[in-house]
Amino acid sequence: MKYLLVAITFALTAVLQQPVSAASNSQPPNIIVIFCDDLGYGDLACFGHPTIATPHLDQMAAEGMKLTQFYSAAPVCTPSRAALLTGRLPMRNGMCSNSRRVLFPNSKGGIPATEITLAEQLQKVGYATACIGKWHLGHLPPFLPTRNGFDYYFGIPYSNDMDRVNDSPKGRQAFQNPKVEYWNVPLMRNEEIIERPADQTTITKRYTEEAVKFIKSNQTEPFFLYLPHSMPHVPLFRSNEFENKSRRGLYGDIIEEIDWSVGRILDTVRQSQSSENTLVFFTSDNGPWLIFNEQGGSAGLLRDGKGSTWEGGMREPTLAWWPGKIKGGTVSRELASTMDIYATASQLAGVQLPDDRTMDSYDLMPVLQGGQGLREALFYYRGYRLMAVRQGAWKMHFMTQNAYGQPQPVTHDTPLLFNLHVDPSEKWNVSQQNPDVIARLGKIVAEHKKTAKHAPSQLEK
Amino acid sequence: MKYLLVAITFALTAVLQQPVSAASNSQPPNIIVIFCDDLGYGDLACFGHPTIATPHLDQMAAEGMKLTQFYSAAPVCTPSRAALLTGRLPMRNGMCSNSRRVLFPNSKGGIPATEITLAEQLQKVGYATACIGKWHLGHLPPFLPTRNGFDYYFGIPYSNDMDRVNDSPKGRQAFQNPKVEYWNVPLMRNEEIIERPADQTTITKRYTEEAVKFIKSNQTEPFFLYLPHSMPHVPLFRSNEFENKSRRGLYGDIIEEIDWSVGRILDTVRQSQSSENTLVFFTSDNGPWLIFNEQGGSAGLLRDGKGSTWEGGMREPTLAWWPGKIKGGTVSRELASTMDIYATASQLAGVQLPDDRTMDSYDLMPVLQGGQGLREALFYYRGYRLMAVRQGAWKMHFMTQNAYGQPQPVTHDTPLLFNLHVDPSEKWNVSQQNPDVIARLGKIVAEHKKTAKHAPSQLEK
């Protein structure tokens, strides 16, 4: 009996240890995008936070690349996500607005059918695709992930602070000591509501389990996993295991649970046959929501936060990981955007970029391999308003509006100019000293405006 | 002939590759303290700076420990250095003042002979000792490094912005485009002035060469190398090799040259027989000098800078490195101080702490091995004034005074209270909600005051 067991163990071990890399090397890489909600530039240990412990993200950085000048395409949720998934600025597809900044439960609109999401792109060449997490690109059937390129969807259709119930504590009080039942947010699997209100306390854990299952069940074909966490958007909820775990308090608990989740996902990849054939991005949709004080994150040394086109609103703490392809422990300071993930993944999958529309996406592989980026400029939009432009070190603001306490944008007759390489905190306006830079950036904007046709807003429907 | 050469090469290789660890393991470890001047908490890539490239310091962190709650003992130069080298608060030895905050070229005082510097401590048990860099504990003969425990001294005796010559540009203009001849700072070897004005453009490079030579020439006995850089204190100077090297401009060039220097020193240690027997600290004397705008550093997410007892003035970006003893890629969030290096080194060298005086130093080895620290509280002094106290997460301010623009301290009848674990940026005063914490910290301060005998100021002489 004992010998039989040994023999079986041997046989099993042999099967499990079979080299399977041949299969994975001949196929395009898997793509995983882990996308946080309202995470601040300064909230990870590897981006300088003193008390939030993120050992798995630090390890991801040690094995991969830290990108310190990587941006979302908008300072709020819906447009940022639309841009990530389409590789296009939100004004081009109407996923923005100057009044209603994101989609709400009573919205009638969503991502237009004419848009080609990254999931649709990758589906064309046989990728298995899943969206696990917060969608926020339209909750009505035509707009759901399953109608937009994803084989599978598990998550909440809009923000976790929406569908507030009438008898919850008023104003921001509900967030101070949040209870799941204060919000009636649905949890969906594919097109079906499976739980309402969603039990947000276990949501990060369940997203993780779903993601792990998806990775494990897609070992023979390439996959695209889009994992937009609901957290750390308020109301903040975490599993029992993370209660009072972080020195940073509730907000830290949430980040440390996300960190755990990243560890679980990378471990799953490491132990799978796709370990050397999976590109993973970790980033966020916009900056920290500062009005929530200690329940909001930190933009570190950057100015302002979510909602604003100051750096704190749009620059994201970003990591890229691909063992064997991206050198460990490296830092890239090249200009890059969440929109660039679209071209990068398309290129790696061998599928052409759409040629019937203006794209705002540049292949990141040169950057990820330690070289110069292909992106020349970055445009900072707030709704349909072009607020600022960046090229190289220079950022020029035509208009500024703080995230809060400033109801209308201020137009600057002489634009404000900051050298972000020297002055990442946007403290010292140097426009007077640099008329040549103002002129050069002005030309870039004029060129950009020629292609900047505004589509009608989907958010005002 | 060819064979002879091969034979010699072989023999030499054999000699050079002889394992010599037996010798080094039987002796106490070498101690290296790399001490910057006015470096900000947020100025290293591994502490979150987006554009300053510090690959050698990042590597040091990857192979060692990052300490995120590590403090200098004072927010300005002279008292901070005195505390580092004596393991005692400056008010105990008079190396502070409420009026003249540091020593000047016309000062008559310096570190009292009764103080036992860390160099004197280690000399007792046979360490070779060197101070290479900025001293600033008294430039008159009795106060020089060579009279205070150091076998060897190479460096400038006070700050690099002192001894300004009369016909230099006025005010801060001299710093904008600094020339070596604007300052008449002497460079000394032991007790002799060897160059005046010191050629500051090559000073970081020359400190490094001196340090490398010292390490190489002390391979059979333990050594203590104290390397207080003159930089990045204004005026900012760097070698030709670092001119326009950094995206961050002149200030970044300086940090990148210091980073290079750290790489050179660690490489020298790695290649020496003491590679596994050398504990290296990297930290700074106080926070960034913010009035110098882009020529000053960044405190990252911390409040205020040099001169202030807000966090930005005294919390330092700190790394500890000791292959085989300190686990690589770790982060400690324990409370610790530059003063603790004294007890740590003394303990490792097997020399008793002075027992005839009050010490403010705690052995860091438990922290460096990933455990809890021994330090219970931290006292924030500005001159002789106790401004604030910290225990655990809590910091209580009795008085506050911004580094600049606030000529007198403000006394708070109800102290301000911040939870630094949750609120490292000191944004949200929570004293009203936490009377128990106020009371507890009040008791700690009362106990502290019993031992807080103020020595007469050496800085007002």
Interface residues (C-beta under 8 A of the other chain):
Chain A: G42 A45 C46 F47 G48 H49 P50 T51 A53 P55 D58 Q59 A62 K66 T68 Q69 R247 R248 G249 Y251 G252 N293 E294 S298 G300 L301 R315 G329 V331 R333 A393 N419 L420 H421 V422 D423 P424 S425 K427 W428
Chain B: G42 A45 C46 F47 G48 H49 P50 T51 A53 P55 D58 Q59 A62 K66 T68 Q69 R247 R248 G249 Y251 G252 N293 E294 S298 G300 L301 R315 G329 V331 R333 A393 N419 L420 H421 V422 D423 P424 S425 K427 W428
